Amino acid sequence: MSDKTRHDAAGKLVTPEEALKLAVPTASASACLTLYNGPSVKWQISVTFNPNTYPFFITGGSIKGTICGSPKGVVTGGTIGPNLLIHGNLDGGGGCASTVTIVGHYQDPSSYAGTYGFDGSSTEFSHTTLYCCGPCS
């Protein structure tokens, strides 16, 4: 078989030119994570991620709830896998932090335990974050 032989996703032979036209854009999936820290902290974190990587690379999302600046929090990146890492920007004005970082390790049932912090820290507060597939409702 020639180095120039290409197949589409179904196994059909295609020319190199056809293969370029068929290039699949990055796949996208969504998940809803809910972060808890006691009775007064509950954040709904909606993330989009590439399901064709592992750990899953977070490509965007939003943060809402009791976080300062809600509902303007934007997820800027991170990963979901055996460990959780979420970076976000907050836009709550002068009385709020500018960024948030959330880290955790996976535990059953589908959740992460770890810490989060603001403006460069990831260890200021403890959390448990529950994970659910699909967008936040």
N, C-alpha and C positions, 0 to 999 in steps of 0.2 A: 504494500500500500504506500502511496506517495506521501511525502510530508505535506503536500498541498491538499490532501483529501480532508474534507471537513464534514461534519454531521450537524443536523439541527438537534434540538432537544428530544425529538422523537426517534432519532437514529437515521433519518433520511440523509443521503449524500447531498451536499450543497457545494457550490463553488466558493472560493475564498471571498469573492465579492458579496455573494449571498450571505455568507457567514457574518460579515461585518454588518449587514443590514439587519440580521437577526439577533445581534448582540443584545442580551437581556440587561435592562437597567437593574440597578441594585434592588433586590427585593425589599419589601417593607412589611413589617408586622407591628402590632401594637399590644401593649400590656398596661394594666392598671396596678399600681402599687399604692398601698395605703400605709403611711408611716404613723406610728403611735409612740408617744412618750407621756405616759400618765393620762389623766382624764381631760386635760386641757390642750393637748397637742395632737392634732389629727390633720395630716396633709394627704391630699389625693394627688399622686404623681402619675401623670399619663405620659408614657414613653412610646416612641417609635424606634424600631431597631431592625437591623438586617438579620433575618432568620437563617441566612446561608453562611453565617460565621459562628464560631463558638470559641470563647464566650461570645454572646451576642453583643455587637457594637451598637450602642444607643446613638441614634442620629438626631433626636430632637424630642420635644414634648413640652409639657407645662406642669407647674406646681401650683396647687390651690389649697385653700383650707385656712387653718389658723396661723400660717406662716406670714410674717410681716411683708406687706406689699402684695398680698393676694388680691386679685387673681393674675397678677402680672409676672409671676415667676416663670422663667423659661429654662427648660432642660437643655444644656449645651453639649453633653456627651457623657461617656461612661461605658460600663459593661454590665451585663447580667449573665451570670454563670454560677460556678461554685462560690464566687464572691460577687458582691454588689458594689458598684462604684457609680455614683451619679454626681455630676457637676451641674450647677445651675446658677443663673444670674437672676438677681432680684431687682425690682424697680419700685421700691416702696418709698423713695424720697429720703431726705436727710435723717430720719429717725430709724431707718432700717439698714441692715447689712447689705452689702453689694452682691455677695456670692454665698452659695451654700455648697458643701461637700458632704455626701452621705456614703458611708462604707459599711459593709456587713458581710457575714458569712451565712451560707445557706443552712437551713434546718428544716426538718419535717414537722408538721405539714408545711406546705409551700410558703415559706417565709424566710426573712433574713433578720439576724440579730447583729447589732453593731453600734456605731456611734455616728454623730454628725456634728458639724460645726460651721462657723461663718467666717467669711473674709480670710481664707487661707487655712483655717483649722478644720480638722475632721474628727476631733476627739472631745468636743465640749459637752455633748449630751448623749445619753444612751437612747436606743430606739429598738422597736420591733416593727418590721415592715412586712405586711402581707402581700402576696403576689397573686394576681389573677390574669389569665389570658384575655385578650380583647380590650377594647377601649373602655375607659372609665365612663360610667353612666351618670 
